[in-house]
Amino acid sequence: MSTTETTEQAYAACERITRHEAGNFYYGIRLLPQAKRSALCALYALARRIDDIGDGDLPLAHKERALSAVRKDLGSLDESTDPVLMAVADTARRFPVPLEAFEELVDGVQTDLLDVAVPDLDELIVYCRRVAGSVGRLCLSVFGTTTGDPRTPLFADQLGIALQQTNILRDIAEDLGNGRVYLPADELERFGVQLRFDDADSLDDPTGRLAGYIRFSAGRAADWYSLGTRLVDHLDRRSAACCGAMVGIYRRLLTRIADDHARVYDRRVSLSGAEKAGVALRALTGGSR
């Protein structure tokens, strides 16, 4: 089998992973031309592998070894026969991929291995930058820019932070059940919120204070979207459509959470496939810009 055939198979494996696992992102990724779509699928597949280590059911020691193995793999990508790593290595030869962003992602996932308690907003932003801003900068390396503006990595970082704050609000109940609280402790205290479950295993909010806090936090996430979406004007049409679709889906999700806070008390809020497809179509035709 030729090297070209092996590389094509590696990319195909990454696209299968992305199509199956990237429930929201794939609606945007599919809007890219083939070369960029394959590259972004490769980066997503490795990011997903790292994220799954933190969320999986393996014992702590196994997770730590797995993350250490990823760090080692990042230093020897060209020698790997693993399909995902082969595709990432080829992508890094074709695009200016900041491989150190994967190291940041590993640092962020390392935080998830034990019970999580975030003391304040500064620590929340550090976490969001590691686990999602890093992914934004990885995406930007494939998108490229049309303006050369040196601020574009900052904008990509800010979009990642906005998306992660949306995830955190969506997953409050699930995270609490897993011993993780990403909402800043000092803010919860200021709002008088005590995160706990009621007898029906729903988040307990007898005074409405949690609802008030979610509304406040959703407003802050919306501000981060406003900062990050400045990126779109620096991208070519197809890359802008991809970015716009990803962001549009998450912004609509945030709006749904902000409009009906109790939705997150006992379930994971999501959009239907038709809603996601509609957002992606509008992004492709320029409706989200």
LOFI-479921 format. One record per residue (C-alpha): chain; z, y, x. Coordinates in Angstrom, 1 decimal, m for minus. Each point is the difference from the previous one (the first is absolute). Example, Ala and Ser with C-alpha at 12.3 -4.5 7.8 and 13.67 -1.06 7.14 Angstrom:
+--------+--------+--------+--------+
: cadena :     pz :     py :     px :
+--------+--------+--------+--------+
:      A :    7.8 :   m4.5 :   12.3 :
:      A :   m0.7 :    3.4 :    1.4 :
+--------+--------+--------+--------+
***
This chain:
+--------+--------+--------+--------+
: cadena :     pz :     py :     px :
+--------+--------+--------+--------+
:      A :    0.0 :    0.0 :    0.0 :
:      A :   m1.0 :    3.4 :    1.4 :
:      A :    2.5 :    2.8 :    0.6 :
:      A :   m1.8 :    2.1 :   m2.7 :
:      A :    0.5 :   m2.8 :   m2.6 :
:      A :    3.6 :   m0.4 :    0.9 :
:      A :    0.6 :    3.7 :   m0.3 :
:      A :   m1.7 :    0.1 :   m3.4 :
:      A :    2.1 :   m2.8 :   m1.2 :
:      A :    3.1 :    1.8 :    1.2 :
:      A :   m1.0 :    3.1 :   m2.0 :
:      A :   m0.7 :   m2.1 :   m3.0 :
:      A :    3.5 :   m1.5 :    0.2 :
:      A :    1.5 :    3.5 :    0.1 :
:      A :   m2.1 :    1.1 :   m3.0 :
:      A :    1.2 :   m3.1 :   m2.0 :
:      A :    3.6 :    1.0 :    0.9 :
:      A :   m0.5 :    3.6 :   m1.0 :
:      A :   m1.8 :   m0.9 :   m3.3 :
:      A :    2.8 :   m2.3 :   m0.9 :
:      A :    3.0 :    2.0 :    1.2 :
:      A :   m0.9 :    3.7 :   m0.2 :
:      A :    0.4 :    0.5 :   m3.7 :
:      A :   m0.3 :    3.8 :    0.2 :
:      A :   m1.7 :    0.6 :    3.4 :
:      A :   m3.0 :   m2.3 :   m0.5 :
:      A :   m1.3 :    2.2 :   m2.8 :
:      A :   m0.5 :    2.7 :    2.6 :
:      A :   m1.0 :   m2.2 :    2.9 :
:      A :   m2.9 :   m1.4 :   m2.0 :
:      A :   m1.6 :    3.5 :   m0.2 :
:      A :   m0.6 :    0.1 :    3.8 :
:      A :   m3.2 :   m1.0 :    1.7 :
:      A :    0.1 :   m3.6 :    1.4 :
:      A :    1.0 :    0.8 :    3.6 :
:      A :    2.9 :    2.2 :   m1.0 :
:      A :    1.0 :   m2.3 :   m2.8 :
:      A :    0.2 :   m3.0 :    2.4 :
:      A :    2.0 :    2.1 :    2.5 :
:      A :    2.5 :    1.2 :   m2.5 :
:      A :    0.4 :   m3.5 :   m1.4 :
:      A :    0.9 :   m1.2 :    3.5 :
:      A :    2.6 :    2.7 :    0.5 :
:      A :    1.4 :   m0.7 :   m3.5 :
:      A :    0.2 :   m3.7 :    0.7 :
:      A :    2.2 :    0.5 :    3.1 :
:      A :    2.1 :    2.7 :   m1.7 :
:      A :    0.5 :   m2.4 :   m2.9 :
:      A :    1.0 :   m2.8 :    2.3 :
:      A :    2.7 :    2.3 :    1.6 :
:      A :    1.2 :    1.1 :   m3.4 :
:      A :    0.2 :   m3.6 :   m1.3 :
:      A :    2.3 :   m0.9 :    2.8 :
:      A :    2.6 :    2.4 :   m1.2 :
:      A :   m0.4 :   m1.0 :   m3.7 :
:      A :   m0.2 :   m3.7 :    0.5 :
:      A :    2.8 :   m2.6 :   m0.4 :
:      A :    0.2 :   m1.1 :    3.6 :
:      A :    3.5 :    0.1 :    1.7 :
:      A :    0.7 :    3.2 :    1.8 :
:      A :   m0.4 :   m1.6 :    3.5 :
:      A :   m3.5 :   m1.3 :   m1.0 :
:      A :   m1.0 :    3.5 :   m1.3 :
:      A :    1.2 :    1.6 :    3.3 :
:      A :   m2.0 :   m2.5 :    2.0 :
:      A :   m3.1 :    0.6 :   m2.2 :
:      A :    0.2 :    3.7 :    0.6 :
:      A :    0.4 :   m0.5 :    3.7 :
:      A :   m3.1 :   m2.2 :   m0.1 :
:      A :   m2.0 :    2.7 :   m1.6 :
:      A :    1.1 :    2.5 :    2.7 :
:      A :   m1.2 :   m2.5 :    2.6 :
:      A :   m3.2 :   m0.6 :   m1.8 :
:      A :   m0.8 :    3.7 :   m0.1 :
:      A :    0.0 :    0.0 :    3.8 :
:      A :   m2.5 :   m2.8 :    0.3 :
:      A :   m2.4 :    0.4 :   m3.0 :
:      A :   m3.1 :   m0.8 :    2.0 :
:      A :    1.4 :   m3.4 :    0.9 :
:      A :    0.9 :   m1.1 :   m3.5 :
:      A :   m1.8 :   m2.6 :   m2.1 :
:      A :    1.9 :    0.9 :   m3.1 :
:      A :   m2.6 :    1.3 :   m2.5 :
:      A :    2.0 :    3.1 :   m1.0 :
:      A :    0.7 :    1.0 :    3.5 :
:      A :   m3.6 :   m0.6 :    1.1 :
:      A :   m1.2 :    2.3 :   m2.8 :
:      A :    2.5 :    2.7 :    1.0 :
:      A :   m1.0 :   m0.3 :    3.6 :
:      A :   m3.7 :    0.4 :   m0.9 :
:      A :    0.9 :    3.0 :   m2.3 :
:      A :    1.9 :    1.6 :    2.9 :
:      A :   m3.2 :   m0.3 :    2.1 :
:      A :   m2.0 :    1.7 :   m2.7 :
:      A :    2.4 :    2.7 :   m1.2 :
:      A :    2.8 :    2.1 :    1.6 :
:      A :    2.8 :   m2.1 :   m1.4 :
:      A :    3.5 :    1.2 :    0.9 :
:      A :    1.4 :   m3.5 :    0.7 :
:      A :    3.4 :    1.6 :    0.6 :
:      A :    0.1 :    0.6 :   m3.8 :
:      A :    0.4 :   m3.7 :   m0.4 :
:      A :    3.1 :    0.2 :    2.3 :
:      A :    1.4 :    2.7 :   m2.3 :
:      A :   m0.6 :   m2.2 :   m3.0 :
:      A :    1.9 :   m2.9 :    1.7 :
:      A :    2.8 :    2.5 :    0.7 :
:      A :    0.1 :    0.8 :   m3.7 :
:      A :    0.0 :   m3.6 :   m1.1 :
:      A :    2.8 :   m0.7 :    2.4 :
:      A :    2.1 :    2.4 :   m2.0 :
:      A :   m0.6 :   m2.2 :   m3.1 :
:      A :    1.4 :   m3.2 :    1.5 :
:      A :    3.6 :    0.9 :   m0.9 :
:      A :    1.6 :    1.7 :   m3.0 :
:      A :   m1.5 :    3.5 :   m0.1 :
:      A :    1.9 :    3.2 :   m0.6 :
:      A :   m1.7 :    3.3 :    0.7 :
:      A :    2.5 :    2.8 :    0.7 :
:      A :   m2.2 :    3.1 :   m0.6 :
:      A :   m3.4 :    1.4 :   m0.5 :
:      A :   m0.8 :    0.2 :    3.8 :
:      A :    0.6 :   m3.7 :    0.4 :
:      A :   m2.1 :   m0.8 :   m3.1 :
:      A :   m3.0 :    2.0 :    1.4 :
:      A :    0.4 :   m1.8 :    3.4 :
:      A :   m0.2 :   m3.3 :   m1.9 :
:      A :   m2.9 :    1.0 :   m2.2 :
:      A :   m1.9 :    1.3 :    3.1 :
:      A :    0.4 :   m3.3 :    1.8 :
:      A :   m0.9 :   m2.4 :   m2.9 :
:      A :   m2.7 :    2.2 :   m1.7 :
:      A :   m0.9 :    3.0 :    2.0 :
:      A :   m1.0 :   m2.4 :    2.7 :
:      A :   m2.4 :   m1.7 :   m2.4 :
:      A :   m1.4 :    3.4 :   m1.0 :
:      A :   m0.8 :    0.7 :    3.7 :
:      A :   m1.6 :   m3.4 :    0.4 :
:      A :   m2.2 :    0.7 :   m3.0 :
:      A :   m1.0 :    3.4 :    1.4 :
:      A :   m1.2 :   m1.7 :    3.2 :
:      A :   m2.6 :   m1.8 :   m2.1 :
:      A :   m0.8 :    2.8 :   m2.4 :
:      A :   m0.7 :    2.5 :    2.9 :
:      A :   m0.2 :    3.7 :   m0.8 :
:      A :   m2.9 :    2.4 :   m0.6 :
:      A :    1.9 :    3.1 :    1.3 :
:      A :    1.9 :   m1.1 :    3.1 :
:      A :    3.1 :    1.8 :   m1.4 :
:      A :    2.9 :   m1.1 :    2.2 :
:      A :    2.3 :    0.0 :   m3.1 :
:      A :   m1.6 :   m3.0 :   m1.6 :
:      A :    2.4 :   m2.5 :    1.4 :
:      A :    2.8 :    2.1 :   m1.4 :
:      A :   m1.7 :    0.0 :   m3.4 :
:      A :   m0.5 :   m3.8 :    0.1 :
:      A :    3.7 :   m0.4 :    1.0 :
:      A :    1.1 :    2.2 :   m3.0 :
:      A :   m2.1 :   m2.1 :   m2.4 :
:      A :    1.7 :   m3.1 :    1.3 :
:      A :    3.4 :    1.5 :   m0.5 :
:      A :   m1.0 :    1.0 :   m3.6 :
:      A :   m1.2 :   m3.5 :   m0.8 :
:      A :    3.2 :   m1.6 :    1.4 :
:      A :    2.2 :    2.3 :   m2.0 :
:      A :   m1.9 :   m1.2 :   m3.1 :
:      A :    0.5 :   m3.6 :    1.0 :
:      A :    3.7 :    0.6 :    0.4 :
:      A :    0.4 :    1.6 :   m3.5 :
:      A :   m2.0 :   m2.9 :   m1.5 :
:      A :    2.1 :   m2.6 :    1.7 :
:      A :    3.5 :    1.4 :   m0.4 :
:      A :    1.3 :   m3.0 :   m2.0 :
:      A :   m1.8 :   m2.7 :    2.1 :
:      A :    1.2 :    1.6 :    3.2 :
:      A :    3.6 :    0.3 :   m1.3 :
:      A :   m0.1 :   m3.7 :   m0.9 :
:      A :   m1.0 :   m0.8 :    3.6 :
:      A :    2.8 :    2.1 :    1.5 :
:      A :   m2.2 :    3.0 :    0.8 :
:      A :    0.5 :    3.6 :   m1.0 :
:      A :   m2.6 :    2.4 :    1.3 :
:      A :    1.1 :    3.0 :   m2.1 :
:      A :    2.0 :    2.3 :    2.3 :
:      A :    3.7 :   m0.6 :   m0.5 :
:      A :    1.0 :    3.7 :    0.3 :
:      A :   m2.4 :    0.9 :   m2.8 :
:      A :    1.2 :   m2.8 :   m2.3 :
:      A :    3.6 :    1.2 :    0.6 :
:      A :   m1.1 :    3.6 :   m0.8 :
:      A :   m1.6 :   m1.2 :   m3.3 :
:      A :    3.0 :   m2.2 :   m0.8 :
:      A :   m2.1 :   m3.1 :    0.0 :
:      A :    1.4 :   m3.5 :    0.6 :
:      A :   m2.7 :   m2.6 :    0.3 :
:      A :    1.0 :   m3.1 :   m1.8 :
:      A :   m1.2 :   m2.5 :   m2.7 :
:      A :    1.3 :   m0.3 :   m3.5 :
:      A :    0.6 :   m3.3 :   m1.8 :
:      A :   m3.7 :   m0.3 :   m0.8 :
:      A :   m0.9 :    0.3 :    3.7 :
:      A :   m1.5 :    3.4 :   m0.6 :
:      A :    0.9 :    3.1 :    2.0 :
:      A :    3.1 :    1.5 :   m1.6 :
:      A :   m0.4 :    3.7 :   m0.9 :
:      A :    2.6 :    0.8 :   m2.7 :
:      A :    0.0 :    3.7 :    0.8 :
:      A :   m3.7 :    0.6 :    0.7 :
:      A :    0.7 :    1.1 :    3.5 :
:      A :   m2.3 :   m2.6 :    1.6 :
:      A :   m2.8 :    1.2 :   m2.3 :
:      A :    0.7 :    3.6 :    1.3 :
:      A :   m0.1 :   m1.2 :    3.6 :
:      A :   m3.3 :   m1.9 :   m0.5 :
:      A :   m1.6 :    3.1 :   m1.5 :
:      A :    1.2 :    2.0 :    3.0 :
:      A :   m1.2 :   m2.6 :    2.5 :
:      A :   m3.4 :   m0.3 :   m1.8 :
:      A :   m0.5 :    3.7 :    0.3 :
:      A :    0.6 :   m0.2 :    3.8 :
:      A :   m2.5 :   m2.8 :    0.3 :
:      A :   m2.5 :    2.1 :   m1.9 :
:      A :    0.5 :    2.8 :    2.6 :
:      A :   m0.8 :   m2.5 :    2.8 :
:      A :   m3.2 :   m1.0 :   m1.8 :
:      A :   m1.0 :    3.7 :   m0.1 :
:      A :    0.5 :    0.2 :    3.7 :
:      A :   m1.8 :   m3.2 :    0.8 :
:      A :   m3.1 :    0.4 :   m2.2 :
:      A :   m1.1 :    2.8 :    2.2 :
:      A :   m1.5 :   m2.9 :    2.0 :
:      A :   m2.7 :   m0.7 :   m2.6 :
:      A :   m2.0 :    3.2 :    0.9 :
:      A :   m0.3 :   m1.3 :    3.6 :
:      A :   m1.6 :   m3.3 :   m0.9 :
:      A :   m3.6 :   m1.1 :   m0.7 :
:      A :   m0.8 :   m0.8 :   m3.6 :
:      A :    0.6 :   m3.7 :    0.0 :
:      A :    3.2 :    0.2 :    2.1 :
:      A :    1.2 :    2.9 :   m2.3 :
:      A :   m0.7 :   m2.3 :   m3.0 :
:      A :    2.0 :   m2.8 :    1.5 :
:      A :    2.9 :    2.3 :    0.8 :
:      A :   m0.2 :    1.6 :   m3.4 :
:      A :    0.1 :   m3.3 :   m1.8 :
:      A :    3.0 :   m1.2 :    1.9 :
:      A :    1.9 :    3.3 :   m0.5 :
:      A :   m1.2 :    0.3 :   m3.6 :
:      A :    1.4 :   m3.3 :   m1.0 :
:      A :    3.4 :    0.7 :    1.6 :
:      A :    0.2 :    3.5 :   m1.4 :
:      A :   m0.6 :   m1.3 :   m3.5 :
:      A :    2.7 :   m2.6 :    0.6 :
:      A :    2.4 :    2.8 :    1.1 :
:      A :   m0.9 :    2.0 :   m3.1 :
:      A :    0.8 :   m3.0 :   m2.2 :
:      A :    3.4 :   m0.4 :    1.7 :
:      A :    0.7 :    3.7 :   m0.3 :
:      A :   m0.9 :    0.1 :   m3.7 :
:      A :    2.1 :   m3.1 :   m0.9 :
:      A :    2.7 :   m0.6 :    2.5 :
:      A :    1.5 :   m3.0 :   m1.8 :
:      A :   m3.2 :   m2.0 :    0.7 :
:      A :    1.3 :   m0.8 :    3.5 :
:      A :    3.5 :   m1.2 :   m1.2 :
:      A :   m1.0 :   m3.6 :   m0.6 :
:      A :   m3.6 :   m0.4 :    1.0 :
:      A :   m2.7 :    0.9 :    2.6 :
:      A :   m2.2 :    2.7 :   m1.5 :
:      A :   m3.7 :   m0.5 :    0.6 :
:      A :   m3.5 :    1.1 :   m1.2 :
:      A :   m2.5 :   m2.3 :   m1.6 :
:      A :   m3.1 :   m1.2 :    1.8 :
:      A :   m2.0 :    2.2 :   m2.4 :
:      A :    2.0 :    3.1 :    0.9 :
:      A :   m0.3 :   m0.7 :    3.7 :
:      A :   m3.8 :   m0.5 :   m0.3 :
:      A :   m0.2 :    3.3 :   m1.9 :
:      A :    1.8 :    1.9 :    2.7 :
:      A :   m2.2 :   m1.5 :    2.6 :
:      A :   m3.2 :    0.9 :   m1.9 :
:      A :    1.1 :    3.6 :   m0.4 :
:      A :    0.8 :    0.1 :    3.7 :
:      A :   m3.5 :   m1.3 :    0.8 :
:      A :   m1.6 :    2.7 :   m2.2 :
:      A :    2.2 :    2.7 :    1.4 :
:      A :    2.2 :    0.4 :   m3.0 :
:      A :    3.2 :   m0.3 :    2.0 :
:      A :   m0.8 :    2.6 :    2.5 :
+--------+--------+--------+--------+
***
